[in-house]
Each structure stands twice: as C-alpha cells, then as structure tokens.
Amino acid sequence: YLHYSSLPDTGYHPIAGNLLQEPSWEGTALLDTQYWHWSGGLGGGVNDRGGCDGGTWPALGTGTIIWQDIPTIPGHVYQIRFAYLVGGILSGCCGDAHIRVTWDTVPLGISDIPEAESGFWHWSDYFVTASNTTSRVSFENRARNVEMDAFSVVDASAPPTITTQPSSLST
C-alpha cells in the first residue's frame, strides 16, 4: 500500500500497452474528458499532489459509475488494474469502500477497502476474456466516497513487444 500523502510528485507514467484513453485523467480537468463517461457525482483532484500516478484523479460519490469503451479482440484475455483510496482529502470519513467492476454487462467483482485501511492507495486486478470487438469497462462506487487513479486495461494475450530499443554496448 502507498500512503497518499507520502508520494512524491513524479508526474504521469503511462503503462505500456494500456488500451484506455485518458487512463489517469491527466490533462482532462476531470469534467473535460473525451473518453471517460459517468453518471452520478464526480469530483477529484486537478493538478494536485496526492494522486497515485499523477496530479489529476477522480473522486466518485456514492452510486457514481465511470466507464470507457475500448477496442478488444474476441477470445483475448484482458487485465484490468486500478488504484483506489478512502480517507484522503477528497474521500474523507467514514465506512468501508466498495467498487464494483463490470465488463460489458458482466460484473467481475467488488473491490473493498475496510475503513481501518483508509489513507493508503490500494490496487485491484481483474482478468476477463473479451467476446466483442468493443468492450466497456466500468467502475461503480457502491459505498462511501472514493478516490481512484492509475486505470489500465492491457491485452494479456498479446505477444510481448519491445517498447524501447536497447542501446548499443559497442564503442
């Protein structure tokens, strides 16, 4: 776990192969997103210190759902990963956190943070097999206000690729 107030301001670090556009909401000013959609109460930090992987992240009110549609390959397995926090400046006090993750219309599970573990970024991972050429990943806050960041959806079936060419060792 990472305590939100002890994180250095390191800027945004994209995850290689992430299919999400605006994965960490950086540069969106939250309400100006092009790819994320939502229903319910949405706030968050904009160009602020304390995000998991940058300076902008959403805070979801109870009942809020955020989602994004992504291109997928039927039969491929995808890994969904995200960080979430309660007990931060934006998520305040009290109670447990419950985030329901859904792929298309299929609930994948509920990620929980007990109130006793507030003040730290927690990570959740899910794996799912796509059945369509476009899939929707959604996150629903089913309890107290929660802050979220560092979203990724990666094709776990894709072969490995070299993202940065190695430099020559010859002189």
N, C-alpha and C positions, 0 to 999 in steps of 0.2 A: 504494500500500500504506500501511496505517496501522500504526505500531508500537504494540502493545497497551499498553505502559507509559506512553506519552506522551499517551494520550487523556484529555481532561477528563471528569469525572463529570457528564455532561449529562442523565442520565435517559433514559427511553424515548421514542422518537419514532416513532409508528406511520406506516406507509406508506398513503396514501390508496388505497382500492380493494383492499387486501390481503384475500384470502379466507380466510387462515389465522386460526384462533382461537389465542391464546397464541403469536403469531409469534416473540416473543423470549423466551419463558418467564418474563417479568416477573410477579412475584406468585405464582409456582407453587411455590416452594421445590423445584423440579426434580422430585421424586418425587410431587408432588400435582397433576400436570397432569390436566386434564379431557379435552383433545382430542388431545394427543400420546400416542402409544403407542410402546413399544420392546421390543426383545429384546436381551439381552446386557448388558454392563457400562456403567452410566451414572453419571456424577458431574457435577461442574461447580461454577461459582461462584454463590453466592446472596447477593444484596445486597452485592456486592463490586465493587471497582474493577478495570477492565481489560476489561470486555465491549466489544463493538463498538458497541452502541447502547443499553446499559443496564447494570444491575448483576447480572443473572442470565442464565446461559447454560450449555448442556450441554457436557460433555466425554465423548466416545464412546470406549470401549475398542475394541480390535481386534475386528472381527466384529459390533459393535453396529449395529443398524438402528433408526432412528426413523421414524415415519410419522404422517400425518394424512390423514383423509378430508375432502374438500371438495365443495360443490355446484358443478357445472360445466354448461356448455351445449354439447351436441354440436355440433361444427363450429367452435367458437370456439378461437382461439389463446391460450394462456396463457404468461406469462413467469414462470419460477421463478428466484429470486435468493436467495443466501445468502452469508454470510461465514464463513471458517474460518481456523484458526490452529494452527500447531505451534510448539513451542519456548516456549510460555507456561508459567506456573506449573503448570497442570494437565496440559499435554501433554508437558512435559519433553523428553527427548532420545531418541532418535536415529532417523534414517531419513527417507524420504520419506513424504508423506501421500497417500492415495488415497481419495476419496469417490465412491461410485457413486450416481448419481441415477436413480431409477426412477419412471415414471408408470404407474399401474396395474401391469401386469406387464412393461412395455416399458422396458428400460434406455436412458436418454437419453445416458449418457456417464459418464466418470470425470474428476473434477477432481483435479488433482495440485498439491502443493507440494513442490518439491525441498528436501531438508534444508538446502541452502545459503541458502534463502529463509525460514528459520524466524524467528519473533519478530515477524512482521507479519501483520495481517489481510489475507486475500486474498478477492476476490469472484468468484463464478461465476454465470453466467446460462445458462439453457436455455429454449428455446421448444418448445411441443408443442401439438398440436391434440387437443381432447377428443373422445371418442367415446361418453361416458356422461354421465348426469345427476349421478353422484357419481364422483369420481376420487380415487385415492390417490397422494400424493406421498411418496416415501421416500428416505432418505439412509442409505447403508451405509458404515461405516468399514472399508476393506479393508487397512489397514496400521497404522501406529503410532497411539497415542492422539492425538486431535484435538479441538480446541475449536470450537464452531460458534455462530453468532448471526445475528440480523437476517434471519430467513427471510421470504420473501414469495412469494405466488402471485397474480398480477394478470391479469385478463382483458384481453389486449391487443386484442381485437376490440371491446370495449365502447366506445361513443362517449364523448368527453370530458365531464366534468361539472365544475361549479363547486363546490369543496369549502368555500370561504369567500367569502361575498358581499363584493364590493368596497364600500368605504366611500364616502360621498358627498364630492365635492370642492366642492360649493356651500356658501356661507356664509349 
